[in-house]
Amino acid sequence: MIQAIRRAALALGAGAAIAAFLRLRGSGGIPPQSGGWRELSGPDMD
């Protein structure tokens, strides 16, 4: 019983550490240089 609780705590701690590492590291990618808003054709919604 105690061993199962220790394993669960270790798994939660490892998951939290990995999540924190990935969050602090960031995506590291270059944001897209194209795209964004575009005009849509169709009836105006006044």
VEXMAR-714904 format. One record per residue (C-alpha): x, y, z; residue number from 1. Coordinates in Angstrom, 3 decimals, decimal comma. Layout:
% VEXMAR-714904
<node><px>X</px><py>Y</py><pz>Z</pz><k>NUM</k></node>
...
This chain:
% VEXMAR-714904
<node><px>0,000</px><py>0,000</py><pz>0,000</pz><k>1</k></node>
<node><px>2,703</px><py>2,503</py><pz>0,997</pz><k>2</k></node>
<node><px>4,786</px><py>1,470</py><pz>-2,020</pz><k>3</k></node>
<node><px>1,840</px><py>2,195</py><pz>-4,348</pz><k>4</k></node>
<node><px>1,429</px><py>5,664</py><pz>-2,823</pz><k>5</k></node>
<node><px>5,158</px><py>6,336</py><pz>-3,262</pz><k>6</k></node>
<node><px>4,997</px><py>5,232</py><pz>-6,897</pz><k>7</k></node>
<node><px>1,995</px><py>7,466</py><pz>-7,536</pz><k>8</k></node>
<node><px>3,728</px><py>10,443</py><pz>-5,886</pz><k>9</k></node>
<node><px>6,874</px><py>9,798</py><pz>-7,930</pz><k>10</k></node>
<node><px>4,858</px><py>9,586</py><pz>-11,148</pz><k>11</k></node>
<node><px>3,013</px><py>12,833</py><pz>-10,361</pz><k>12</k></node>
<node><px>6,267</px><py>14,581</py><pz>-9,493</pz><k>13</k></node>
<node><px>7,950</px><py>13,384</py><pz>-12,672</pz><k>14</k></node>
<node><px>4,968</px><py>14,526</py><pz>-14,746</pz><k>15</k></node>
<node><px>4,963</px><py>17,935</py><pz>-13,071</pz><k>16</k></node>
<node><px>8,717</px><py>18,302</py><pz>-13,645</pz><k>17</k></node>
<node><px>8,391</px><py>17,440</py><pz>-17,336</pz><k>18</k></node>
<node><px>5,438</px><py>19,805</py><pz>-17,749</pz><k>19</k></node>
<node><px>7,344</px><py>22,638</py><pz>-16,045</pz><k>20</k></node>
<node><px>10,404</px><py>21,996</py><pz>-18,214</pz><k>21</k></node>
<node><px>8,369</px><py>22,080</py><pz>-21,420</pz><k>22</k></node>
<node><px>6,505</px><py>25,209</py><pz>-20,310</pz><k>23</k></node>
<node><px>9,689</px><py>27,087</py><pz>-19,397</pz><k>24</k></node>
<node><px>11,448</px><py>25,954</py><pz>-22,546</pz><k>25</k></node>
<node><px>8,682</px><py>27,277</py><pz>-24,779</pz><k>26</k></node>
<node><px>7,922</px><py>26,311</py><pz>-28,320</pz><k>27</k></node>
<node><px>11,155</px><py>27,797</py><pz>-29,697</pz><k>28</k></node>
<node><px>9,686</px><py>28,005</py><pz>-33,174</pz><k>29</k></node>
<node><px>9,407</px><py>30,957</py><pz>-35,504</pz><k>30</k></node>
<node><px>5,874</px><py>32,362</py><pz>-35,676</pz><k>31</k></node>
<node><px>4,180</px><py>32,013</py><pz>-39,063</pz><k>32</k></node>
<node><px>5,098</px><py>34,781</py><pz>-41,492</pz><k>33</k></node>
<node><px>1,964</px><py>34,387</py><pz>-43,617</pz><k>34</k></node>
<node><px>-1,715</px><py>33,938</py><pz>-42,970</pz><k>35</k></node>
<node><px>-3,809</px><py>35,874</py><pz>-40,497</pz><k>36</k></node>
<node><px>-7,128</px><py>37,556</py><pz>-41,176</pz><k>37</k></node>
<node><px>-8,605</px><py>37,424</py><pz>-44,626</pz><k>38</k></node>
<node><px>-11,665</px><py>39,015</py><pz>-46,187</pz><k>39</k></node>
<node><px>-14,629</px><py>36,699</py><pz>-46,612</pz><k>40</k></node>
<node><px>-17,092</px><py>37,067</py><pz>-49,445</pz><k>41</k></node>
<node><px>-20,776</px><py>36,912</py><pz>-48,750</pz><k>42</k></node>
<node><px>-23,719</px><py>39,013</py><pz>-47,550</pz><k>43</k></node>
<node><px>-22,992</px><py>41,714</py><pz>-44,982</pz><k>44</k></node>
<node><px>-24,350</px><py>41,047</py><pz>-41,491</pz><k>45</k></node>
<node><px>-25,558</px><py>44,561</py><pz>-40,470</pz><k>46</k></node>
